Structures are given as C-alpha cells and as structure tokens.
Amino acid sequence: MFALVTLAFPESFCFFKGLAKKICRQEKTQGDTMELQRFVLEMLPQLLECGNAAAIAVWAREHLQQLPASRDELTVLDLSMIETSLAHSGVPIPASLTSLLMNLTNGGPFLTYHQLVMVNPAQATRCFTRGPSGEAERAFYLAHKEIEHGLAMACAKIMKALGHTDPQQACNALHGIEHDTSVLIENTRHLAGMNPEHFAAFRGYLASHPVHGFPGPSGLFSPGVYLLELLLRGPQSTWPQFFANRGTCFDNESLRSITGAMEDGHTLTAHMISLDWPPRMHEVVRFLETLLDSFRGHHYKAVRKQIPQALTPGGTGTAGESAGQFLRDRMRESKASHRNQPTKRE
Ligand code: HEM
C-alpha cells in the first residue's frame, strides 16, 4: 500500500520519508532522555552513596553527546542533578555538560528551587541520597511542593478579591484561604522534626555552587512566601534589591507575578480599608498576618534544629551572608510590619 502511494504520488513519498525520519529521531531522543531519567533516578544516588562520583562523570561523557539541546524542564532538572552531584563531590565537570546547561538555562543558575520542588515529579522524585535519608529528602521536596501549591491557591484568591469593589464579592473570593495556607505552618513544623542526620546527608547538595558560585536551591527562593506577603502588606525594605540581584533564581512566571505585585502595590490590607473594613476580610488579614509571623518563628526553630551552625556568627547560607543574621532581620521586619498595620477605629 505504502509502495503504491509513493509510486502514484512521488511528492507524498518525500513527505512520508520525512515523517519516518522525524519519528525515528523523536524515538531516539525519547530513548536518550529515558536513559538519562533512569540514570538519575537509580544510579546517581547509588554512586554518590558509595563515593564514586567519578563514575557519574564517565557516564555523562559517554551519554550526553547524543542528548538533544532540549528545553524540556525535566531534562534540564536531570542534567542539573548530574552537574550538581559532580560539583559538590569535587569531580571535574565535563565541559560539554557545562556548556549544554549554560545554553539551556541562559547562563545559569543550574539547579533552582523551582526545578527541585516544582518540576521534580511526585511519582519519580529525583534525589541525591537513598535509603532513610533519601526518604527524608523526598519528603522535604514534596513538603515544599505542597506549600507552593497551597500558597499559589491563596494568592490567586487574594488577587481575585482585589479585583472586586463589592465587599461581599471580595470576601467570597477569599473562601477557604485559611485552609490553603495552613500547609505552610504544618509542613515547616514537620520538617523541623526531621532527623538532622538525614538532612545533613543531602543538605550539602543544596548549598551554593562551589565552582560558579550560583546560589543553591533554598526556600529563600520560594515564590509563594514572597507573593503572599506582597499581596497582604507589600514588600520588605530589602526586596527590590534582592529581586534585582537574585531574580534569575526564580522561574520566569513567578518572577513576573512578584515584580508585578511589587510595582502595582495594591494590598489586601489597603483594599480592606478602602472597602471600610468588611469583618470577614479583616479576619483574613489578621489570620495571614499571624500566619507569616508564626511561619518565620517555626522556620527559625527548624533551622536551629537542623543546622545550628548556620545560626552562629559567621555561619553563611545561600544568601551569601550570615544566615542567622539574615533570618533574624527578615523576622524583625515581618513583625514590625505586622505591628504597623492600621487598626480599625470604632
Ligand atoms: C528543615 C527545614 C528548613 C531549613 C533547615 C531551612 C533553612 C533555611 C536557611 C538556612 C535560610 C537562610 C537563607 C539560606 O541560607 O538559604 C532559609 C531561608 C528561607 N527559607 Fe528555609 N529552611 C527550611 C524550610 C523552609 C520551608 C518549609 C520554607 C517554606 C517555603 C522555607 C522558606 C524560606 C524563606 C522564605 C527564606 C527566606 C527568609 C525569610 O523570608 O524569612 N524554608 N531557610
């Protein structure tokens, strides 16, 4: 049948040949990325555990030549996992891998919070460790994923409420927001209770890049926390500078929402006042104010339990400064902003 068609229509033969070649290329490409996925999921944690990161570099040199210059987010995550493993193990990184990632990420950073938390699939979670620390590591990424989903839903509701000038409609838009945001506290408390030895086993891979100095994938780059605070009460004083310097550590969509909210400056608190303090909106504002303070309190406790050394003078973090001082400054500014919120005159 195929021969008949091609005899009668030589042009369609070219089309079929082209299509067949394209399908073959696609299958090959999918085959290569499947092999990459299998390697990262199964072999990478095993090789890291037995201290054989050099074998990861050998695999990368042999297999990555065939990889397409794909912008598929999962492929970029897999390549970044390999690059990060090598960098933190002190093994020379194949130049081909660095240039591939430079192209795919527009010059870096390579492993971002967005990739590790949002792109990393819940069903086949990429981890650096295995066994009990691997389970803790997977739970760590999934807890952050759940937080980001909850906060994204809450932020969407606030944006909707900001669009309503009718108080009732604006309050209706906020329905269920306490439930959406409660994951922030629950999961932070849960992570504080992790076995610190398990956390220590994978924490090193989340540190700043030892070769390029790119910041590591820290909660410092959680879009949800920033957007929630911005939409509730506006930015902290250091944020415009922070986003100017560290904007590339966020995914484009989140960065657009954050900078958009910062420029727009419309907050739920201001909206509540302009609508003459609708009781339900006032309740939500008070709830979210307390939630942010409470989050930072539990977060500080989690850091003290998991990495007490980061809180001592000179203990640096991803922010490239004293992590303890940095966290205390953010907590202080958050509390001051809460205190300075306008109060209703009866
Ligand atoms: C075991 C749990 C956690 C530890 C040990 C931890 C550690 C840290 C550290 C050391 C910093 C300082 C900056 C840096 O060096 O990266 C930081 C900042 C930050 N982390 Fe976490 N973190 C944890 C859980 C979380 C969770 C669950 C979230 C929620 C998304 C989060 C969000 C943030 C934010 C927003 C900052 C910036 C500081 C602020 O705005 O208050 N972290 N974290």
Boltz pocket constraint, residues with backbone or C-beta under 6 A from the ligand:
constraints:
  - pocket:
      binder: B
      contacts: [[A, 144], [A, 147], [A, 184], [A, 187], [A, 188], [A, 191], [A, 192], [A, 194], [A, 218], [A, 219], [A, 220], [A, 221], [A, 222], [A, 225], [A, 226], [A, 296], [A, 299], [A, 302], [A, 303], [A, 306], [A, 307], [A, 310], [A, 316], [A, 317], [A, 318], [A, 319], [A, 320], [A, 323], [A, 326], [A, 327], [A, 330], [A, 331]]
      max_distance: 6.0
